[in-house]
Amino acid sequence: MNNKDLIQSVSQKAALTKQATEQLLHQTVRIITDTLKEGGDVKIQHFGTLEVRAHQARTVTNPRNGKKTQIPAKDVWTFKANTRLKDAVNNS
């Protein structure tokens, strides 16, 4: 499902215009992005949790040539699906 399909589906199920649905989707994504940028978690009931985790800097070895390379520290986002979502997908 792409963005256009999602907007179409939500607008039909929620009895909203496509423009209102598109605006709602964009604002939702913006709020989630801003929350993750600030280091917060986003918990959506019956869906899952988005959170940011800090990965420390580390040294790795290239298996092809044996050279050591430094990987800098960075923040990565993760998603943990809720049990209801897992069950719905696995029992479909």
Secondary structure, DSSP 8 states (H G I E B T S, - for coil): --HHHHHHHHHHHHT--HHHHHHHHHHHHHHHHHHHHTT--EEETTTEEEEEEEE--EEEE-TTT--EEEE--EEEEEEEE-HHHHHHHHT-
